[in-house]
Amino acid sequence: MRKIKFKNTDEFERVFKQQDQEITDSIYESIEEASQLKKRTANLFEISFENVEVVYNISLPLSQWETALQTCLDLYTNSNEPDKAIDTYLLMKRVNKQLNK
């Protein structure tokens, strides 16, 4: 799980509205870890804001992993990251097997 602290909500929106390589890498890594541990939920992010005591945990259930990985695969393919694209494709196949058990 990646911890991210934002100064304000505008900064949060900028990071998550665009396709960000670091965010994509974190999503892939969180799903891969959860898959290896045979978990049904991937803990993606712990989000907090300066001057606010509340922390938000963002997680993704197994049923949504394939969709998230497809988005990662698309970004890696468009960014000319063939190694990451292959790893993501292989993880998608493994996740698909978990879904069909």
Summary of the structure (lengths in Angstrom):
residues: 101
radius of gyration: 14.4
end to end distance: 26.0
largest distance: 45.2
contacts: 269
relative contact order: 0.17
helix: 59%
strand: 21%
